[in-house]
C-alpha cells in the first residue's frame, strides 16, 4: 500500500529546496514543480500504455513494429518523445554543456534548465490543448537544484498512485505553501470524496459537461473514469467545458486532463467566472453541470441557489 503521507512529505521537501534556492513567491515556484510532477506522472502513464500497445504488436521481417504517436492517440494517451521522457532527464550527465545535447533546431543546450524547457515544448507539440500551457522557466534554477528536484520525483510510488494525482498534489501545495494567496484568489478546493459523490449521483454517460469552477479538473477526471468504467470512451461520449478564474488553475486543469487522456476546452480569467459570465455560451446546452460553487460569496449564493439546480442541491444537502 502506498504511503501517501510519505509522498507528500517528499513534495514538501522539494518545495523547500526550490524555495531555498530562489527568491520566488509561492505562485512562481508552484507551477514549475507541478510541471515536473506532471511530466513524471505522464511518463508513468506512457509506459503503461506502451506496454498495452506492445502486447499484440505486429512484426515484419522478424522485427516488432516500433510504437508511434498515432498508437497513443488511438488510446487517448499522451505520447512522449524520448527527450521528454522522465527517465531520459533523470539520467542526463552532470555536465550538460560538455554533452553537446541539441534541441529540435539543432542548437546546443548549455544547462539542465534548457533541456527541461525543451522537453516541455516537445510535450506541448503532441497535444493541441497543452500548447502554451506547460511551464518553461526552468533556466531560473541552477542545474544542481533542478537535478535534485528531478531525483525527488523519480519515485516509484508515482507509478502506482492512480486517480486525480495532480489535483491531490496541487491541493497539498495550496494548503502548505499558498494558503493566503489561495484565499486572496478565491480558490476553494472541493474534496475528492465530494467530487466522486457528485459524479456517482449524476452518473454522466454522454453529452456536454460544464464545470464553471473547474480548478484542477477533478470533476472531469472523475467523470472520465466513470464513463470509461462503463465500457465507453470518455472523449467520444462526453464533451468537457470548463471555466476557471485563476489562470494557473486552468493550466493545471489542462495538464491534469492531458495526463488522463481527456480533451476539453478551458477558459480562464475574470470573464471565465461563469457565475457572472457564460464565456462558452452554453446556456441551455449542457447535459450536466458539476461544480462546488463558492458559497462564501453572497452574490454567487443568491444567483446560483435560487432556484437550486441539480448540482447545487447535491452540494448543499
N, C-alpha and C positions, 0 to 999 in steps of 0.2 A: 504493500500500500504506500502511495506517495505521501511524503510528509510535506504538506503544503506550507506549513509554518516555516519549515527549514528553507523551502524555496523562496518564500517571501523575505526571509532574513538575508538570503544571498542577494536579492534585488535591493534590499536596503543597503547592503554593503556596497553594491555597485553605484548606487546613487550617492553614497557618502564619498566614494572615490572620485566620482565625477565632480561633485561639489567642491571637494578639497583641492582638486587640480585646476579649478577655474573660478571665475567670479560670476558665473551665470546665475540667473534667477531660477526659481522653480519651473516657470513656464518655458524658459530657454533650455534647460537641461532635460526636461521631461521627455520631449519628443525624440531627441537623439537616442536616448536609452531605449525608449519604446520601439524605435526603428530597428535597433539591434535585436530586441526580443521578437519583433515581427519577423525579421529575417531568419532567426533561429527556428521559430515555430513553422515558418513557411518551408524551411529545409526539412523539418521532420515530416511534414505532410507530403512534400515532394518525394522523399524516399519511400514512404508508404505507398503512394500511388504508382511510383515507378516499379515497385515490386509486384503490384497487381497487374500492371501492363505486361511485364516480362513473363508472367506465368504461362500464357498461351501465345507467346510471341512467335510469329512465323520465321523461318530461316531460308536463306538462299545460298546454294553452294556450300552448305555445311556451316554457314555463319548466321547467327541470330541477327535480325534486322535491328539497327540502332533505334533507340527511343527518340521520338521527335516531339516538338512543341505541340503539334496537332493532336498527338495521342493524349496529352494532358487536357487540351481544350475539350475533347470529347467526354472527359470525366469531370468537367467543370473544376479543374485543378490548375494551380499556377505553376507554369514551367519555369525552372531556374537554370540559366546558363551556368557553365562551370564556374566562371569568375564571380558569380553571385551566390554560390553555394557556401553555406556557413563553414563546412569542413575545409574548403579551399582557403577561406580567410583566416581561419584559426591556425592553419599550418604554413602560413607565409613566413619567409625568413625574417630575421630581425632587421637586417639592413635592406630596406625596400629599394633605396636608390641604387645600390650595387646589383640588385637582382634584375634590373632593366625590364621591369614589368610595364607593358604598354596598354593604353586604353583603346577604345574602338577606333579612334582616329590615328592610332599609331604613335601617340605621344608617350614618352616615358613618364611614369608616375614616381614621384620622389618621396612620398610619405604614405603611411598606412591610411591616413585620413582620405587621401586622394583615391586609394584603392577601394575603400568602403563607399565613398561617394559614387564611384564608377559602378560598383555593384548595385547600388540603389537605382541608378539610371538604367541599368540592364533589366532590372525587375520591372520598372515602370514601362519599358518598351514592350513587355509581354502582356500588359494589361492597360487598356484604354482608360478604365476608371481610376487607375492609380497614377496617371500622368500628372506630374507636378505635385504629388501628394507626399511622397516619402521624404524624410529629412536628408539633406545633402550638405550638411555643415560640419562634417567630422574633421576637417582640417584645423578647426579651432583647438583640437585636443592634441597633446603630444602622442607620439607613437607608443610610448610605454604605457600611458594611461589607457589608450584605446585598445591596445593589445590585452591589457588586464581585463577590460570590460568584455571583450570577446571571450576570454578564458572563463570568466564567471558565468556567462550564459551558455557555455558549452557543457551543459548539464543534461545528463541522460533523462532526468525527470521530465524535461520539456518534450521528450519523445512520447511520454506515457500519459501526460495530462491532456484530457480531451475537453470538449465544450468551449465555452467562451473565455479562453485563457487570456486573451489580450485585454478584454474588458475587466477581468478579475485583477490583472496586474495594474491596469490603469486606475481602477478603484483604489488599490493599495497605495499607489503613488499619491493620489489626491489626499487620502486620509493621513498619510505620513508626512508629506512634504508641502503640500499646497492647499491646506485646509482654508486658510484665509483668502487665498486667491480664488479658490473654487467657489467660496461663498460670495465673493465680490462679483464673480462672473455669473452667478445664479445657477451653478452646477449642483444638482442633487441626484445622486445615483440611486437607481432602482435595484434593490437586492435581486440576485439571480433567482432566488426562490419565488419572488413575486412575478418576475418576468415569465418564469416557467408556468406559474399558475394561470396567468393571463392567457398564454398560448394554449394551454390544455383546456381551458374553459371555452375559448372562442373557436378552437380547432380549425385553424386556417388550412384549406386544402387547395384552393385555386382562386385566382383573381388578383385584384390590386390591394396591396397592403401599404398603409401610410403610418409612419411613426413621426408625429410632429415635434417630438423632443428626443431625437434618436440617440444622442450621446455617443457611446462607443459601439452601438449597433447590436446590443444584446437581444432586442426583440426580433431582429432579422435572423440572427444566428439560431435562436431557439425555434423560430417558425420554420426555418430551413430544415433543421433537424427533424421537426415534427412531420413535415411533408415527405422528406426522404425516408423516414421510418415507415411511412405508409406505402412505400414502394413506388413513389413518384419522384420526378426530378424537380427540385425546388425552383430552379431557374426557368424551367418550361411551364410549370404550373402557376408560379407567382410572379408578380411584378412589384418590386420593392421601391418605395419612395420614402425619403427621409428629409427632415429639416432640423437644423441644429444651429442655435445662435452662436456658439463658440466655435471658431474656425478649427482650432486644433482638435476639438472633439470630433468634428466632421471628418478630418483627416484620419483620425484613429478609426472611425467607423468604416471608412473605405478600406483601410488596411485590414481590419477585422473581417470584413465581408470577403475580401480577396483571398485571404488565407483559408477561409472556409468554402471557397469555390462559389460564392454568391455574387451576383451582379445587381446593381441598383443605381438610382440617381439620388445624390445627396446634395442639398443646397445649404450653404452656411451664411452667417452674417445676420445683422439686425432684421433684414427683410425676411429672413427664414424663421423668425419666431412665429410659428404657424398659428399660435393662439391670437395673433393680431393680424397676420398676413398669410394668405394662401398662395405661397410662391409657386407651387406646382399647378395651380388652377384645377384642383381636384374636387371641388365642391360637387357633391352628388355622384362622384365617380368611383368611390372607394368601396370595396367589399369588406375591408377590415381596417379599423383604426385602433392602433395599440399604443398606449402611452401611459406614463405616470406623470400627469401634469403637475407643475409647481404650485401646489395648493396654498403655499405660504404667500403667494401673490394674490391680493384681493381681486384685482380685475380679472385675472385668469380664472379664479374660483367662481366668480359670478358668471362669466361668459361661457365657461365650459360645462359647469354642472347644472345649469338651468336652461333647458331641461337636460338631464344627465343622459348622455349616450351610453352604449353598452360598455365601452372600455372604462368610462368614468365610474359606472356602477361597480365594475369588477374591483377597481382600486379602492373605492370609498367604503365598501361594505366590509 
